[in-house]
Amino acid sequence: MNLEGKTILVTGSSSGIGEETALRLAQERCRLILTYFKGKAAGKEVLKECLKHGEAALYHLDIRDEDTIKGLVKSVTDRFSSLDILINVAGVLAEKPLIEQSAEDTANQVGVNLLGLINVTRSFLPLLSRQKEAVIVNVASGLAKEVLPSLTVYCATKWGVRGFTQALALELPESVRIYCVNPGLTATRMTDYQGADPADVARIIVRTAAEKLRKKSGDDVDVWRYISGEQ
C-alpha cells in the first residue's frame, strides 16, 4: 500500500513509539490524526513537526472513556471524512508484583491496553470499512508471547491484544486487514529508556501498515526479528 495521502490515526502519539511512528508517517506525506492523553505540550511539538510534511491534527483522547472516543470519531469524520489506517499504540504499565498492585493499577492497564484498544477499533470500523482497502495495526508486546514476573496484568492485556487481533481478522471483510506488532524492550519513558530505539520499532510499524512484510491478516509481527535481521 502506498501511504502517501492516506488518512492515518495513531493513538498515543505524543511520546515514545507513537511519536516516532507519527513522525515517520509524516515523512510519507500521510494525513495524520494524532492523539494525546495528558501530554498536550508534547503532542503539540509532535504536531508541529508533522505539519512540516503535510496535513495533521491533534486531539485529546482518554482511551478509557467511551464519550471521548465518540468525540474523536466525530472530529475525524467531520474533518477528514475517511480513515484508511488505524494504529493502536497507546499503552500503560505498572511494574510490581500482583499482590502490590491496586485495583486502580489493574483497571488502568486493562482499560488502556485492552478495553480501550478494543473500543477504539470498534468505533472506527465503520469508517475503515468504507474504504476499498484499510489496515489496523495493534501494538502489543513481546510479553504477549512470553511472560515476566511483576508484569502480570500488563502481560495479560498484551496477550489479550494478540487474541483480539487474531479473532477480529476472522470477522473482518477482505478489504480490512489487521496485524499485531510485538516490540521487545523499547527505550521509552515506560521502560526508563532501556531497550531498542523507538525509531526502529516505528519503522517496522510503518512497514506493517504499508503491508510490506508479506503477512496475512491476524499475523504477528515480532519487531526484534526484523531489527536483528532474522527477517
C-alpha positions, 0 to 999 in steps of 0.5 A: 500500500502506498501511504502517501495521502492516506488518512492515518490515526495513531493513538498515543502519539505524543511520546515514545513509539507513537511519536516516532511512528507519527513522525515517520508517517509524516515523512510519507506525506500521510494525513495524520490524526494524532492523539494525546492523553495528558501530554498536550505540550508534547503532542503539540511539538509532535504536531508541529513537526508533522505539519512540516510534511503535510496535513495533521491534527491533534486531539485529546483522547482518554482511551478509557472513556467511551464519550471521548472516543465518540468525540474523536470519531466525530472530529475525524469524520467531520474533518477528514471524512475517511480513515484508511489506517488505524494504529493502536499504540497507546499503552500503560504499565505498572511494574510490581508484583500482583499482590502490590498492585491496586485495583486502580493499577489493574483497571488502568492497564486493562482499560488502556491496553485492552478495553480501550484498544478494543473500543477504539477499533470498534468505533472506527470500523465503520469508517475503515470499512468504507474504504476499498482497502484499510489496515489496523495495526495493534501494538502489543508486546513481546510479553504477549508471547512470553511472560515476566514476573511483576508484569502480570496484568500488563502481560495479560492485556498484551496477550489479550491484544494478540487474541483480539487481533487474531479473532477480529481478522476472522470477522473482518471483510477482505478489504480490512486487514489487521496485524499485531506488532510485538516490540521487545524492550523499547527505550521509552519513558515506560521502560526508563529508556532501556531497550531498542530505539523507538525509531526502529520499532516505528519503522517496522510499524510503518512497514506493517501498515504499508503491508510490506512484510508479506503477512496475512491478516491476524499475523504477528509481527515480532519487531526484534526479528526484523531489527536483528535481521532474522527477517 
